[in-house]
Structure formats: C-alpha cells, structure tokens
Amino acid sequence: MTDRPRRMTQAERTARTRAKVLATAIDCLHTEGYSATTTSLVAQRSGSRGAMLHQFPTRADLMVAVVEAAFEEEMDLYDARFGAIADPKARVFAIPEAIWETLSRPAGVAVLEILQGSRSDPAMTERLAPVLARISKESRRRLIKWFDRSYAAAPAEMRLIVWAVRGLSISQVLEPDVGDVRESILLLRKLMETLHGGETA
C-alpha cells in the first residue's frame, strides 16, 4: 500500500498562492511596466483572482509586497555572495558585480518600475515611505556585517553604485543590443579599486 501524499495546510496553500501572485506581478512589471501592471492583469495571469484580492485588496498593497519580497531575496543573495569572500577588501571590489547580478534580475527591474511610478502616485508614495525607510535601515546594518570598517564604502559611494546599476539595468531592458553592460560594471569596479587603494592580491 503506497503512502498518500501529505496534504498541504491552509497556511502552506496561502503562502504558495502569495508567492505565485508576487512572481506574476514581478513578471508583469518587468515586461509591461508599472502603468500596465494592474491588479486585474496580475489576477488574470496568475489565475488566482479571489485569493489575490483577499491578500492584496488594492494595487498599492500588491506593489508594496513586491518591494518587500524583492528586498528580502536581495539580502539573501548578498549574504551568499559576500559571505563566500574571506578578504574584506575583495568584498568591496565585488560590490558592483554583486549589485548588478541582483538588481538586473526581473525583480530588481520591477522594483525600479514601482519607484518610478510612485512619483506620480501620492498614495503609493505614502505607502512606500515607511517601507523604504526600513529597507534603508536594514541595508546599513548589513553593510556593517559584510564589510570591515577599514574598507566599507561610504554612503555616497554606495548610492552612486546602486543607482548607476539601476540605470544600467533599465537601459538593458530598453536597449538590449547596445554594447556590453558588463564593461560598465567592470569600470565601476576599477573606480572602486582606485578609491580603495588598488587591486587585491
């Protein structure tokens, strides 16, 4: 007699549906843009209209959830990337590539779409403000964890790199055949090497 497969709990089913909806929203944002990514479109493509509206009653609820989910995934990716590099200085020089690999993913582009779209959406801006403040605080905490204070990049330097990479990620969507973006990422690394005293051994 074969064992019957274990039935998922309600919490597991809810989590699976939530993950499906968020993945669909990210795909829509990445391919269609912020304006076109409505709750109706996401519900249609995910096939989870009732469950989606229960978890995300408004478009703002869905967009905020995308930002939060993308950030949590980004932090896991950075933990894995920087945790595998023993030398603190080498970690600093790996920042441009690590940020590119993370923010150029569909989820990274989706967040950028939301940030740009919120400029003309006061309600969205208000909902995002505390979320972005929390993300900023947690990012600073992770910087202390990942980087030796002797080599830690200054806030202005990190801001320059992050937003340069965000711009490159959206340029790749708009002009996928124009040049090799990785050449620009390597240039960012060389600039960091110059700022922080040359290449690692």
Secondary structure in CASP SS format (residue, H / E / C, confidence):
PFRMAT SS
TARGET T0000
AUTHOR 0000-0000-0000
METHOD secondary structure of the structure
MODEL  1
M C 1.00
T C 1.00
D C 1.00
R C 1.00
P C 1.00
R C 1.00
R C 1.00
M C 1.00
T C 1.00
Q H 1.00
A H 1.00
E H 1.00
R H 1.00
T H 1.00
A H 1.00
R H 1.00
T H 1.00
R H 1.00
A H 1.00
K H 1.00
V H 1.00
L H 1.00
A H 1.00
T H 1.00
A H 1.00
I H 1.00
D H 1.00
C H 1.00
L H 1.00
H H 1.00
T H 1.00
E H 1.00
G C 1.00
Y C 1.00
S C 1.00
A C 1.00
T C 1.00
T C 1.00
T H 1.00
S H 1.00
L H 1.00
V H 1.00
A H 1.00
Q H 1.00
R H 1.00
S H 1.00
G C 1.00
S C 1.00
R H 1.00
G H 1.00
A H 1.00
M H 1.00
L H 1.00
H H 1.00
Q H 1.00
F C 1.00
P C 1.00
T C 1.00
R H 1.00
A H 1.00
D H 1.00
L H 1.00
M H 1.00
V H 1.00
A H 1.00
V H 1.00
V H 1.00
E H 1.00
A H 1.00
A H 1.00
F H 1.00
E H 1.00
E H 1.00
E H 1.00
M H 1.00
D H 1.00
L H 1.00
Y H 1.00
D H 1.00
A H 1.00
R H 1.00
F H 1.00
G H 1.00
A C 1.00
I C 1.00
A C 1.00
D C 1.00
P H 1.00
K H 1.00
A H 1.00
R H 1.00
V H 1.00
F H 1.00
A C 1.00
I H 1.00
P H 1.00
E H 1.00
A H 1.00
I H 1.00
W H 1.00
E H 1.00
T H 1.00
L H 1.00
S C 1.00
R C 1.00
P H 1.00
A H 1.00
G H 1.00
V H 1.00
A H 1.00
V H 1.00
L H 1.00
E H 1.00
I H 1.00
L H 1.00
Q H 1.00
G H 1.00
S H 1.00
R H 1.00
S H 1.00
D C 1.00
P H 1.00
A H 1.00
M H 1.00
T H 1.00
E H 1.00
R H 1.00
L H 1.00
A H 1.00
P H 1.00
V H 1.00
L H 1.00
A H 1.00
R H 1.00
I H 1.00
S H 1.00
K H 1.00
E H 1.00
S H 1.00
R H 1.00
R H 1.00
R H 1.00
L H 1.00
I H 1.00
K H 1.00
W H 1.00
F C 1.00
D C 1.00
R C 1.00
S C 1.00
Y C 1.00
A C 1.00
A C 1.00
A C 1.00
P H 1.00
A H 1.00
E H 1.00
M H 1.00
R H 1.00
L H 1.00
I H 1.00
V H 1.00
W H 1.00
A H 1.00
V H 1.00
R H 1.00
G H 1.00
L H 1.00
S H 1.00
I H 1.00
S H 1.00
Q H 1.00
V H 1.00
L H 1.00
E C 1.00
P C 1.00
D C 1.00
V C 1.00
G C 1.00
D C 1.00
V H 1.00
R H 1.00
E H 1.00
S H 1.00
I H 1.00
L H 1.00
L H 1.00
L H 1.00
R H 1.00
K H 1.00
L H 1.00
M H 1.00
E H 1.00
T H 1.00
L H 1.00
H C 1.00
G C 1.00
G C 1.00
E C 1.00
T C 1.00
A C 1.00
END
